[in-house]
Amino acid sequence: MWVMPFTLVNSGIAITLFIASCIISVGFLDFCSHLVDNTFLTSCKQAQTIPWHQVETGKVINGSRFHNFYAVAQTASWICFLVYGAQLGMCILRLFRNRRARSKDAAAYQEPKTDDKAIVPNEEVPS
């Protein structure tokens, strides 16, 4: 009975997680490619070792582990999507099994074609 709403909610969450994971991955790749193309760096991970300065104020920004955090966030978002995708698959499987079981139950509980009068054999009443 409640399988269909949960299937719809899980599919909405899985689609949202897929879109978020794609945005994070594309953004990370784009940021790193621009960083490597426009600087003397050969990899994005090397950018963790140089000091970062804010353009307007000249203030030093701590960017010592930005690549590690970004990689962990990207991995976690894809893992979350895979977990919700598996959960959605199990929910869809349960939906089909539930419908099949309900159709078998409906066939088993059909009303008999005879009338309600039962034939009772003659029994002797003990005296």
N, C-alpha and C positions, 0 to 999 in steps of 0.2 A: 504494500500500500504506500509506504513512504519511500520506495526505491526510486521512483521517477524524479521527485524533487531533489533528492541527493545526487542523482546522476546529472541533473541540470546544473546544480551548484558546483559539483566537481569539474564538470566540463568548462564552466565559466572561469573557475580558478586556474585550471590547467592552461587554457588559452591565454589568460592574463600573464601567467608565469612564463609561457613560451615567448610572448612578446617582450616581457621585461628581460629575459635572458638574452634574446637577440639584440636588444638595445644595448645592454651592458657589454656584450661581446664585440659588437660593431664599434661602439664608442671606445673601448679599450684598444682595439686594433687601429682605429683611426688616430687616436691620440698618440700611440707609440710610433706609428709610421710618420706622422708629422714631426714628432720629436727627433726621430733619427734622421729624417730627410733635411731638416732645417738646422741641425747642429752638428758638432764634431763627433757625436756619439755613434757607436756602432750597434748598440742594442738599447732597448728601453730600460733594462735593468741597471745599466751603467748610470742612468740619470739619478739614481738614488744616492750616489756618492758625491755628486756636485752640490754646492750650496745654491739654494733657490732664493731669489730676491723678488719682492713685490715691486712692480714697475712704478706705481704712483708714489709710494712712500719709501722705497728702498729697504724696507724691513725684510729681514731674513726669515724664510719660511722653512719649517722642518719637513723635508720631503724624504726622510731617510728610509722609509719603508712603504712608499706609495705603491710601488709595483707589486710587492708581496700582498698588500691589502686588496688591491684591485684584482689580482689573480685569485685570491681566496673568495672574493665576492662573486667573481664570474663562475668559479667552480661550484660554489654553494647554490647559485641561482639555477644552474643546470641540474644539479642533484635534486633540488626541490621540484623542478619541472618533471624529472623522471619519476620521482616518488608519486606526485599527483597524477601523472600519466598511468602509472601502474594501478593506483587506486581507482582511477576512472575506468580502466580496463576491467578490474574486478567488479566494479559497480555495474557496468554494462552486462557482464556475465551473470551477475545475480538478477538483473532485470529480466534477462531472457529465461533464466531458470525459474524465476518466480512466475512469469507468464505461462510457461509450460506446465508448471505444477498447478496453477489456478485453472487452466483449461482441463487438466485431468480430473481435478476435484469437481468441476462443474459437470463433467460427463458421468462421474460416479454417483453424484447426488441427484440425478434426475428422478422425477416422481415416477412410481410404477404405473403401468397402464391399466392395472386392475382397480376395482373399487375398494373402498375402505372396509368393507365387510369381510371379516375373516371367518373361515370355516372352522368351527370348533368341534372336535370329535366328541361323540357322546361318552361321557364318563359316568360311572356309577358314583353316586354320592354315598359316602360311608354313613351308616346309620348308628 
